[in-house]
Amino acid sequence: MGRRKTETNIYRHPNALRDPNTTFDREHDYYGLGIVMVEIAAWRSIKSIMKKHADLQREECKENDVRKVRDILLDEDSQENHPRDTAFRMGDIYWNVVKTCLTGEFGVPKGAKEQLLSAYQRDVVGELRRCVI
């Protein structure tokens, strides 16, 4: 298998990089949506947002690289403080949706696909409907 570039895999859920035989999981798509929502809030690409993290600029992407992206975006104690910045730009509801997508904390048992879809409808779609422009 060829090497995976970090910049092209940065939208992928960390678990999706473990094994090429990993089966599709809705949480993987929800994670990617969280990354895109951060980009929308910042008006910058995730590649640009992560530019100052030199260790993420290497050629080969590893599971820990993608995990680190998630950790950086969720870290309220960092100088960058992406949670505060996203909430400031887009509001608390939007930030909570991003956090839910990035963490995958939908409050349903692993593998409960129908429950996960209902939770997504409630915690992402339903919450985003509450946003006011």
C-alpha positions as a Markdown table, in Angstrom:
| # | Residue | x | y | z |
|---|---|---|---|---|
| 1 | Met | 0.0 | 0.0 | 0.0 |
| 2 | Gly | 1.3 | 3.5 | -0.8 |
| 3 | Arg | 2.1 | 6.1 | 1.7 |
| 4 | Arg | -0.7 | 8.3 | 2.9 |
| 5 | Lys | -0.1 | 12.1 | 2.8 |
| 6 | Thr | -1.2 | 13.9 | 6.0 |
| 7 | Glu | -2.9 | 16.8 | 4.1 |
| 8 | Thr | -5.1 | 14.4 | 2.1 |
| 9 | Asn | -6.1 | 12.3 | 5.2 |
| 10 | Ile | -6.6 | 15.1 | 7.6 |
| 11 | Tyr | -10.4 | 14.8 | 7.1 |
| 12 | Arg | -10.4 | 11.1 | 8.0 |
| 13 | His | -11.4 | 9.7 | 11.3 |
| 14 | Pro | -8.4 | 8.4 | 13.2 |
| 15 | Asn | -9.9 | 4.9 | 13.3 |
| 16 | Ala | -10.2 | 4.8 | 9.6 |
| 17 | Leu | -6.4 | 4.9 | 9.2 |
| 18 | Arg | -5.8 | 1.8 | 11.4 |
| 19 | Asp | -6.5 | -0.8 | 8.9 |
| 20 | Pro | -7.3 | -0.6 | 5.2 |
| 21 | Asn | -10.0 | -3.2 | 5.8 |
| 22 | Thr | -11.8 | -1.0 | 8.3 |
| 23 | Thr | -15.5 | -1.0 | 7.5 |
| 24 | Phe | -17.4 | 2.1 | 6.8 |
| 25 | Asp | -18.9 | 3.8 | 9.9 |
| 26 | Arg | -21.2 | 6.8 | 9.9 |
| 27 | Glu | -19.1 | 8.3 | 12.7 |
| 28 | His | -16.2 | 8.6 | 10.2 |
| 29 | Asp | -18.4 | 10.9 | 8.0 |
| 30 | Tyr | -19.6 | 12.8 | 11.0 |
| 31 | Tyr | -16.0 | 13.4 | 12.0 |
| 32 | Gly | -15.1 | 14.8 | 8.5 |
| 33 | Leu | -18.2 | 17.1 | 8.8 |
| 34 | Gly | -16.7 | 18.4 | 12.1 |
| 35 | Ile | -13.4 | 19.2 | 10.3 |
| 36 | Val | -15.3 | 21.0 | 7.5 |
| 37 | Met | -17.3 | 23.0 | 10.0 |
| 38 | Val | -14.1 | 24.2 | 11.7 |
| 39 | Glu | -12.9 | 25.3 | 8.2 |
| 40 | Ile | -16.1 | 27.2 | 7.6 |
| 41 | Ala | -15.9 | 29.0 | 11.0 |
| 42 | Ala | -12.2 | 30.0 | 10.5 |
| 43 | Trp | -12.6 | 30.8 | 6.7 |
| 44 | Arg | -9.4 | 28.8 | 6.2 |
| 45 | Ser | -8.6 | 25.2 | 5.2 |
| 46 | Ile | -7.7 | 22.7 | 7.9 |
| 47 | Lys | -4.2 | 22.5 | 6.2 |
| 48 | Ser | -3.8 | 26.2 | 6.8 |
| 49 | Ile | -5.1 | 25.9 | 10.4 |
| 50 | Met | -2.6 | 23.2 | 11.2 |
| 51 | Lys | 0.3 | 24.8 | 9.3 |
| 52 | Lys | 2.1 | 25.9 | 12.5 |
| 53 | His | 2.2 | 22.2 | 13.7 |
| 54 | Ala | 5.4 | 21.1 | 11.9 |
| 55 | Asp | 5.1 | 17.5 | 13.1 |
| 56 | Leu | 1.9 | 17.3 | 11.0 |
| 57 | Gln | 3.6 | 18.5 | 7.8 |
| 58 | Arg | 5.5 | 15.3 | 7.1 |
| 59 | Glu | 4.8 | 13.2 | 4.0 |
| 60 | Glu | 3.4 | 10.0 | 5.6 |
| 61 | Cys | 0.1 | 10.2 | 7.6 |
| 62 | Lys | -0.2 | 8.1 | 10.7 |
| 63 | Glu | -3.2 | 7.4 | 12.9 |
| 64 | Asn | -1.7 | 9.6 | 15.7 |
| 65 | Asp | -1.3 | 12.5 | 13.3 |
| 66 | Val | -5.0 | 12.6 | 12.7 |
| 67 | Arg | -5.7 | 12.0 | 16.4 |
| 68 | Lys | -3.5 | 15.0 | 17.1 |
| 69 | Val | -5.5 | 17.2 | 14.7 |
| 70 | Arg | -8.7 | 16.3 | 16.7 |
| 71 | Asp | -6.9 | 17.0 | 20.0 |
| 72 | Ile | -5.6 | 20.4 | 18.8 |
| 73 | Leu | -9.1 | 21.4 | 17.6 |
| 74 | Leu | -10.7 | 20.4 | 20.9 |
| 75 | Asp | -7.9 | 21.9 | 23.2 |
| 76 | Glu | -9.4 | 24.7 | 25.3 |
| 77 | Asp | -6.0 | 25.3 | 27.0 |
| 78 | Ser | -3.9 | 25.9 | 23.9 |
| 79 | Gln | -2.9 | 29.4 | 22.8 |
| 80 | Glu | -4.9 | 28.8 | 19.6 |
| 81 | Asn | -8.0 | 27.8 | 21.5 |
| 82 | His | -10.0 | 26.6 | 18.5 |
| 83 | Pro | -13.1 | 25.9 | 20.7 |
| 84 | Arg | -13.3 | 29.5 | 21.9 |
| 85 | Asp | -12.5 | 30.9 | 18.4 |
| 86 | Thr | -15.2 | 28.7 | 16.7 |
| 87 | Ala | -17.8 | 29.5 | 19.4 |
| 88 | Phe | -17.0 | 33.3 | 19.1 |
| 89 | Arg | -17.3 | 33.3 | 15.3 |
| 90 | Met | -20.3 | 30.9 | 15.0 |
| 91 | Gly | -21.9 | 30.6 | 18.4 |
| 92 | Asp | -22.1 | 28.0 | 21.1 |
| 93 | Ile | -24.7 | 25.8 | 19.3 |
| 94 | Tyr | -22.4 | 25.6 | 16.3 |
| 95 | Trp | -19.4 | 24.8 | 18.4 |
| 96 | Asn | -21.3 | 22.1 | 20.3 |
| 97 | Val | -22.2 | 20.5 | 17.0 |
| 98 | Val | -18.6 | 20.6 | 15.9 |
| 99 | Lys | -17.5 | 19.0 | 19.2 |
| 100 | Thr | -20.1 | 16.3 | 18.9 |
| 101 | Cys | -18.9 | 15.4 | 15.4 |
| 102 | Leu | -15.2 | 15.4 | 16.3 |
| 103 | Thr | -15.6 | 13.4 | 19.5 |
| 104 | Gly | -18.4 | 11.1 | 18.2 |
| 105 | Glu | -20.1 | 11.4 | 21.5 |
| 106 | Phe | -23.7 | 10.8 | 20.4 |
| 107 | Gly | -24.7 | 8.9 | 23.5 |
| 108 | Val | -25.5 | 5.7 | 21.8 |
| 109 | Pro | -24.0 | 2.2 | 22.1 |
| 110 | Lys | -21.3 | 1.3 | 19.5 |
| 111 | Gly | -22.8 | -0.4 | 16.5 |
| 112 | Ala | -26.3 | 0.9 | 17.1 |
| 113 | Lys | -26.6 | 2.3 | 13.6 |
| 114 | Glu | -30.3 | 3.3 | 13.7 |
| 115 | Gln | -29.8 | 5.0 | 17.1 |
| 116 | Leu | -26.7 | 6.8 | 15.8 |
| 117 | Leu | -28.7 | 8.1 | 12.9 |
| 118 | Ser | -31.4 | 9.4 | 15.2 |
| 119 | Ala | -28.8 | 10.9 | 17.5 |
| 120 | Tyr | -27.2 | 12.6 | 14.5 |
| 121 | Gln | -30.5 | 14.0 | 13.4 |
| 122 | Arg | -31.1 | 15.4 | 16.9 |
| 123 | Asp | -27.6 | 16.5 | 17.9 |
| 124 | Val | -26.4 | 17.8 | 14.6 |
| 125 | Val | -29.2 | 18.6 | 12.2 |
| 126 | Gly | -31.7 | 19.6 | 14.9 |
| 127 | Glu | -29.1 | 21.8 | 16.6 |
| 128 | Leu | -28.0 | 23.5 | 13.4 |
| 129 | Arg | -31.6 | 24.4 | 12.7 |
| 130 | Arg | -31.5 | 26.4 | 15.9 |
| 131 | Cys | -28.6 | 28.6 | 14.7 |
| 132 | Val | -29.6 | 32.1 | 13.8 |
| 133 | Ile | -27.8 | 34.2 | 11.2 |
